[in-house]
């Protein structure tokens, strides 16, 4: 039990490497300790248990922001949020346990092979975590090293490969600690070559015409967003911050669900169509004649033309005439936030979605690129979608940048900086700028190297006025996607086999 408690504490410590704390050396030390605990396990079941309890601690602390979301749903008690965090941690801790079990089973008898198999296993299991049962890709291990220069390797390996290299880095440190200097130094030398090559392999941005961008962060909290009577006040705040300061053209960016009344309505009733038209005209009136607005909004859908049966969480491209020039519908929906799984059962026992409303959202077709005036080719990822590595860009029609409106007002102090860090990792691995607009922060302009050029902090109102950054040539990951991290996992596994054969 003492060893399992130590595994749990090591997992908790490992989560401090993520935003907002950024204590990445602690994360590496915690993973080095995990490798030692796995190596010293007397049997497979023990190794799995140590990896599992490490995962419970790792995710319970790192995902504490989820509990905050429950404070905005009056029908659910606040304490249920903390139970949800722990239950989620109990589930996704299975994936670190799998990596630990693989390392013990196939690396047994050789510390170097254990490190190599663990890193390969972490790549595969982290991908599984992002894929199984709709996936939950939040806080991949590699994002903890985002500001160290090491993250440049994501251009070649993608996020899951970067996480494997991070595990490998912790393993090299463990090998040095246990007097396996030759192997530890060899791994460090190989990693250094990869990281230096990744830094040098970044080309200059492609030429692009300057586009003036204004990102609006109105600082509208979730507690006020849907209150009766607050809609007009919130819209006036958006309008004030979007005030025309020239003849344009500008690219104006608003957050997710900035417009809370439907911009499109499939019901056949005249009042429904007229109301949507009034909303579009009100939005268009804010714009200068040549401006383009990209804003989060919703549509109402109707299977029979009479009743609202579903909705979409969407991004609308609109001009000053209030005309919709294009629309992107969110594809990767959030369970319990945008739809209620097993609705007949859960609604019968009194559970509901965390966001207001009784209807579920429909999912869109996935990554799309729209060619729009002012902006050119634009890719879209709505809120949570940006965390899924390899699933954010239409590779057949590469955009010039990604627009990522979000509503992080649900997620307390830890969620917004973690979300921002993952958006930066998408920019780095795809070689594309990412522009984020959120109601309460953190809104930002991120260049194609994942660097923050401008940002608005958490819980403040403001705007960002800046030129649109240029994209870079497609990275290796942008060309080949998640084939590359799997190739890295196979390479590490092959190296482990070679090491074991040499020792024999």
C-alpha positions in Angstrom: 0.0 0.0 0.0 2.9 2.4 0.7 4.2 1.9 -2.8 0.8 2.5 -4.3 0.5 5.7 -2.2 3.9 6.8 -3.5 2.7 6.1 -7.1 -0.4 8.3 -6.4 1.7 11.1 -5.0 4.1 10.9 -7.9 1.2 11.2 -10.3 -0.1 14.3 -8.5 3.4 15.8 -8.7 3.6 15.0 -12.4 0.6 17.2 -13.2 2.3 20.3 -11.9 4.3 20.4 -15.2 1.2 21.5 -17.1 -0.2 25.1 -17.2 -0.7 27.1 -15.1 2.2 25.9 -12.9 4.6 24.9 -15.6 6.9 22.9 -13.2 8.1 20.6 -16.0 11.3 19.4 -14.2 8.9 18.0 -11.5 7.0 16.2 -14.2 10.2 14.6 -15.6 11.3 13.6 -12.0 7.9 12.0 -11.3 8.0 10.0 -14.5 11.5 8.8 -13.7 10.2 7.7 -10.3 7.3 5.9 -12.0 9.8 4.0 -14.2 11.7 2.9 -11.1 8.5 1.7 -9.5 7.5 -0.2 -12.6 11.0 -1.8 -12.9 11.0 -2.9 -9.3 7.5 -4.4 -9.4 7.7 -8.2 -8.7 4.8 -9.1 -11.1 2.8 -7.7 -13.9 -0.3 -7.0 -11.8 1.8 -4.9 -9.4 3.3 -2.9 -12.3 -0.2 -2.3 -13.7 -1.4 -1.1 -10.2 1.5 1.3 -9.8 0.9 2.8 -13.3 -2.8 3.0 -12.6 -2.5 4.9 -9.3 0.1 7.2 -10.9 -2.5 8.0 -13.6 -5.2 8.6 -11.0 -3.1 11.3 -9.3 -1.9 12.7 -12.6 -5.4 13.3 -14.0 -7.2 14.1 -10.8 -5.0 17.2 -10.2 -4.5 18.1 -13.9 -8.2 18.0 -14.6 -9.5 19.8 -11.5 -11.0 22.5 -13.6 -13.8 20.2 -14.7 -15.3 20.5 -11.2 -15.8 24.3 -11.8 -18.2 23.5 -14.7 -20.7 22.0 -12.3 -21.1 25.3 -10.4 -23.0 26.7 -13.5 -25.7 24.0 -13.5 -28.2 24.7 -10.7 -29.8 21.2 -11.1 -26.5 19.5 -10.1 -24.8 19.8 -6.7 -21.3 21.4 -6.7 -19.8 18.4 -5.0 -20.8 16.2 -7.9 -18.1 18.1 -9.9 -15.3 16.7 -7.8 -16.8 13.2 -8.0 -16.8 13.6 -11.8 -13.1 14.6 -11.8 -12.2 11.5 -9.7 -14.4 9.2 -11.7 -12.9 10.5 -15.0 -9.4 10.0 -13.5 -10.3 6.4 -12.5 -11.2 5.7 -16.1 -8.4 7.4 -18.0 -5.7 6.1 -15.5 -6.2 2.8 -17.4 -3.9 4.2 -20.2 -0.8 5.0 -18.0 -1.4 1.6 -16.5 -1.3 0.0 -19.9 2.0 1.8 -20.7 3.5 0.6 -17.4 2.3 -3.0 -18.0 3.9 -3.0 -21.5 7.2 -1.7 -20.1 7.3 -4.4 -17.4 6.2 -7.2 -19.6 8.5 -6.5 -22.6 11.3 -4.6 -21.0 11.7 -7.0 -18.0 15.4 -7.8 -17.4 16.8 -4.7 -19.0 16.4 -1.1 -17.8 17.1 0.4 -21.2 14.6 -1.8 -22.9 12.1 -0.9 -20.1 12.5 2.9 -20.9 12.2 2.3 -24.6 9.1 0.2 -24.4 7.5 2.6 -21.9 8.0 5.5 -24.3 6.6 3.5 -27.2 3.7 2.4 -25.0 3.0 5.9 -23.9 2.7 7.1 -27.6 0.2 4.4 -28.4 -1.9 4.6 -25.2 -2.1 8.4 -25.3 -3.4 8.1 -28.8 -5.9 5.5 -27.5 -7.0 7.9 -24.8 -7.7 10.6 -27.5 -9.7 8.1 -29.6 -11.7 5.6 -27.5 -15.3 6.5 -26.5 -15.2 9.8 -28.4 -11.7 10.5 -26.9 -10.3 12.8 -24.2 -7.0 14.1 -25.4 -6.6 16.8 -22.8 -3.1 17.5 -21.4 -0.9 15.2 -23.5 2.4 14.7 -21.7 4.4 16.5 -24.4 2.6 19.8 -23.8 4.4 20.1 -20.4 7.6 20.9 -22.4 6.0 23.5 -24.7 8.2 26.4 -23.6 11.5 24.5 -23.4 12.4 24.3 -27.1 12.0 20.5 -27.0 8.5 20.9 -28.3 9.9 21.8 -31.7 10.1 18.1 -32.4 6.3 18.1 -32.7 6.8 19.4 -36.3 8.1 15.9 -37.1 6.5 13.6 -34.5 3.2 15.3 -33.7 1.9 15.6 -30.2 1.8 11.9 -29.3 5.4 11.4 -30.6 6.4 14.4 -28.5 4.9 12.8 -25.5 6.9 9.6 -26.2 10.1 11.7 -26.4 9.2 13.4 -23.1 8.8 9.9 -21.5 12.1 9.0 -23.1 13.8 12.1 -21.5 12.5 11.1 -18.1 13.7 7.5 -18.7 17.2 8.7 -19.6 17.4 10.7 -16.4 16.3 7.5 -14.5 19.1 5.5 -16.2 21.7 8.0 -15.1 20.4 7.9 -11.5 20.6 4.1 -11.4 24.2 4.1 -12.7 23.3 3.1 -16.3 25.3 6.0 -17.6 26.2 4.7 -21.0 22.6 4.0 -21.9 21.3 7.2 -20.3 23.9 9.4 -22.1 23.2 7.6 -25.4 19.5 8.4 -25.2 20.2 12.0 -24.2 22.6 12.4 -27.2 19.9 11.0 -29.5 17.3 13.3 -28.1 19.6 16.3 -28.4 20.1 15.6 -32.1 16.4 15.3 -32.7 15.6 18.5 -30.8 18.4 20.5 -32.5 17.4 19.3 -35.9 13.8 20.2 -35.3 14.8 23.7 -34.3 16.9 24.1 -37.4 14.3 22.6 -39.7 11.8 25.4 -39.2 11.7 27.5 -42.4 10.6 31.1 -42.7 6.9 32.0 -42.9 5.4 32.1 -46.3 4.6 35.4 -47.9 1.2 36.7 -47.2 -0.7 40.0 -47.6 -1.2 41.8 -44.2 -4.7 41.4 -42.9 -5.8 43.6 -39.9 -7.3 41.5 -37.2 -9.3 42.5 -34.2 -10.1 39.8 -31.6 -12.8 40.8 -29.1 -12.8 39.4 -25.5 -15.9 40.9 -23.8 -15.4 39.3 -20.4 -18.9 37.9 -20.2 -18.9 35.2 -17.5 -20.9 32.0 -17.8 -23.1 33.0 -14.9 -24.3 36.0 -17.0 -24.3 34.6 -20.5 -27.8 33.0 -20.6 -29.6 35.1 -17.9 -32.9 36.7 -18.9 -32.3 40.3 -19.6 -28.5 40.0 -20.0 -28.6 39.3 -23.7 -28.9 42.9 -24.8 -26.2 44.1 -22.3 -23.8 41.4 -23.5 -24.4 42.3 -27.2 -23.8 46.0 -26.5 -20.5 45.1 -24.9 -19.5 43.1 -28.0 -20.6 46.0 -30.2 -18.6 48.6 -28.2 -15.4 46.6 -28.3 -15.9 46.0 -32.1 -16.4 49.7 -32.8 -15.5 50.8 -36.4 -12.2 52.7 -36.4 -11.7 53.0 -40.2 -13.1 52.0 -43.5 -11.7 48.4 -43.3 -11.5 45.8 -44.4 -10.9 44.1 -41.0 -11.1 40.6 -39.9 -13.2 40.7 -36.7 -13.2 37.7 -34.4 -15.8 37.0 -31.7 -15.9 34.0 -29.2 -17.8 30.8 -29.2 -21.6 31.4 -28.9 -21.0 35.2 -28.8 -24.5 35.5 -30.4 -26.9 33.5 -28.2 -30.0 33.8 -30.4 -30.1 31.6 -33.5 -28.6 33.1 -36.6 -30.4 30.4 -38.7 -33.7 28.6 -37.8 -35.2 25.7 -39.8 -38.7 26.1 -38.4 -41.2 27.1 -41.1 -42.9 29.7 -38.9 -42.6 33.3 -40.1 -41.7 34.6 -36.6 -38.7 32.2 -36.4 -37.4 33.3 -39.8 -38.0 36.9 -39.0 -36.2 36.7 -35.6 -33.1 35.1 -37.2 -33.1 37.8 -39.8 -33.2 40.5 -37.2 -30.3 39.0 -35.3 -28.2 38.9 -38.5 -29.0 42.5 -39.4 -28.1 43.6 -35.8 -24.7 41.8 -36.1 -24.1 43.3 -39.6 -24.8 46.8 -38.4 -21.7 46.7 -36.2 -19.4 46.1 -39.2 -17.7 48.5 -41.6 -18.7 48.0 -45.2 -15.8 45.8 -46.1 -15.3 44.0 -42.8 -15.7 40.2 -42.3 -16.9 38.8 -38.9 -16.2 35.3 -37.8 -18.4 34.6 -34.7 -19.6 31.7 -32.7 -23.4 31.2 -32.8 -26.1 28.6 -33.0 -28.7 27.3 -35.4 -32.0 25.6 -34.6 -32.9 22.5 -36.5 -36.3 21.0 -36.9 -37.1 17.5 -38.1 -40.7 18.3 -38.8 -40.4 22.0 -39.6 -42.4 22.9 -36.5 -40.5 22.1 -33.3 -36.8 22.6 -32.4 -35.4 19.1 -32.3 -31.7 19.8 -32.3 -29.1 22.6 -32.8 -25.6 23.1 -34.0 -22.7 24.9 -32.3 -21.3 26.9 -35.2 -19.0 29.5 -36.5 -20.5 32.0 -38.9 -18.7 34.2 -41.5 -20.8 37.4 -41.9 -20.5 40.7 -43.8 -21.9 44.1 -43.1 -25.2 43.3 -44.9 -25.8 40.6 -42.3 -25.4 37.9 -45.0 -23.9 34.6 -44.0 -21.0 33.8 -46.3 -20.1 30.4 -44.7 -20.7 28.3 -41.7 -18.7 25.6 -39.8 -20.5 23.2 -37.5 -18.6 21.8 -34.5 -17.9 18.1 -35.1 -16.3 16.9 -31.9 -19.0 17.5 -29.3 -18.5 17.5 -25.6 -20.4 14.7 -23.7 -22.7 16.2 -21.0 -21.9 19.7 -22.3 -23.4 19.6 -25.8 -25.3 16.4 -25.6 -26.4 14.0 -22.9 -25.3 10.4 -23.6 -28.0 7.8 -22.9 -30.5 10.6 -22.6 -33.6 8.4 -21.8 -31.8 6.8 -18.9 -29.9 9.8 -17.5 -32.8 12.3 -17.9 -35.1 9.9 -16.1 -32.9 10.1 -12.9 -32.7 13.9 -13.1 -29.4 14.5 -14.8 -29.1 17.0 -17.6 -26.5 18.7 -19.7 -24.2 21.2 -18.0 -25.0 23.9 -20.5 -28.5 25.4 -20.6 -31.2 23.8 -22.7 -32.9 20.5 -23.1 -32.0 19.8 -26.8 -28.8 18.1 -27.9 -26.4 19.5 -30.5 -25.8 17.8 -33.8 -22.2 17.2 -34.9 -20.7 18.7 -38.1 -18.6 16.9 -40.8 -15.1 17.6 -39.4 -12.2 19.9 -40.4 -13.1 22.3 -43.2 -11.5 25.1 -45.1 -13.6 28.0 -46.3 -12.3 30.6 -48.7 -13.6 34.0 -47.6 -13.2 37.7 -48.5 -10.6 39.5 -46.4 -9.4 36.3 -44.6 -8.6 34.0 -47.5 -8.5 30.3 -46.7 -9.6 29.8 -43.1 -9.7 26.5 -41.0 -12.0 26.2 -38.1 -11.8 24.4 -34.7 -14.5 25.2 -32.2 -13.4 25.2 -28.6 -12.6 21.6 -27.4 -11.9 20.4 -30.9 -8.5 22.0 -31.0 -7.0 19.5 -28.6 -7.2 16.6 -31.0 -3.8 16.2 -32.7 -4.0 15.3 -36.4 -7.7 16.2 -36.6 -7.7 19.9 -37.0 -7.0 20.6 -40.7 -8.5 19.6 -44.0 -5.3 18.3 -45.5 -6.7 18.3 -49.0 -7.4 22.1 -48.7 -4.8 23.5 -46.4 -5.9 26.9 -44.8 -3.7 29.9 -44.1 -4.7 29.9 -40.4 -7.0 28.3 -37.9 -9.7 30.2 -36.0 -10.4 28.7 -32.6 -13.3 30.5 -30.8 -13.9 29.0 -27.4 -15.9 29.5 -24.2 -13.4 28.8 -21.4 -15.6 30.6 -18.8 -16.6 27.2 -17.5 -13.1 26.1 -16.5 -11.8 28.0 -13.6 -8.2 29.1 -13.3 -6.5 26.0 -14.7 -8.6 25.1 -17.8 -8.0 28.3 -19.9 -4.1 28.2 -19.8 -4.1 24.5 -20.4 -6.5 25.0 -23.4 -4.2 27.8 -24.8 -1.1 25.5 -24.5 -2.8 22.8 -26.5 -3.8 25.3 -29.2 -0.2 26.4 -29.4 0.9 22.8 -29.9 -1.5 22.5 -32.8 0.0 25.7 -34.4 3.5 24.2 -34.0 2.8 20.8 -35.4 0.8 22.1 -38.3 2.9 25.1 -39.1 -0.2 27.4 -39.0 -1.1 30.4 -37.0 -4.0 29.9 -34.5 -6.3 32.8 -33.5 -8.3 32.3 -30.3 -11.3 34.4 -29.2 -12.9 33.6 -25.8 -15.4 35.5 -23.7 -13.3 35.6 -20.5 -9.8 34.6 -21.7 -7.3 33.6 -22.7 -7.7 35.1 -26.2 -4.5 35.1 -28.3 -2.7 35.3 -31.6 -0.4 32.4 -32.0 2.2 32.2 -34.8 3.1 29.2 -36.8 5.9 28.3 -34.4 3.4 28.1 -31.5 4.6 31.4 -29.9 2.1 33.8 -28.4 2.4 37.1 -30.2 -0.4 38.9 -28.4 -2.9 37.8 -25.7 -5.6 39.1 -23.4 -5.4 37.7 -19.8 -8.1 35.8 -17.9 -11.2 37.6 -16.7 -10.5 41.0 -18.3 -12.2 42.7 -21.2 -10.2 44.0 -24.2 -9.3 43.7 -27.8 -6.2 42.6 -29.8 -5.4 44.6 -32.9 -2.6 43.0 -34.9 -1.8 41.8 -38.4 -2.6 38.2 -39.3 0.6 36.1 -39.0 1.8 34.2 -42.0 1.7 30.4 -42.2 4.8 28.2 -42.8 5.3 25.5 -45.3 3.6 22.3 -44.3 5.6 20.4 -41.6 6.3 16.7 -41.8 3.4 16.1 -39.4 1.1 18.3 -41.5 1.9 16.1 -44.5 1.7 12.6 -42.9 -0.3 13.1 -39.7 -0.4 10.4 -37.0 1.5 7.9 -39.1 4.7 9.6 -37.8 4.2 9.0 -34.0 3.3 5.4 -34.7 6.4 5.0 -36.7 8.4 6.5 -33.8 6.7 4.0 -31.4 7.7 1.1 -33.7 11.3 2.4 -33.9 11.5 2.6 -30.1 10.1 -0.9 -29.8 12.6 -2.2 -32.3 15.4 -0.6 -30.4 14.2 -2.3 -27.2 14.3 -5.7 -29.0 17.8 -5.0 -30.2 19.0 -3.9 -26.8 17.6 -7.1 -25.2 19.1 -9.3 -27.8 22.5 -7.6 -27.4 22.4 -8.2 -23.6 21.6 -11.8 -24.1 
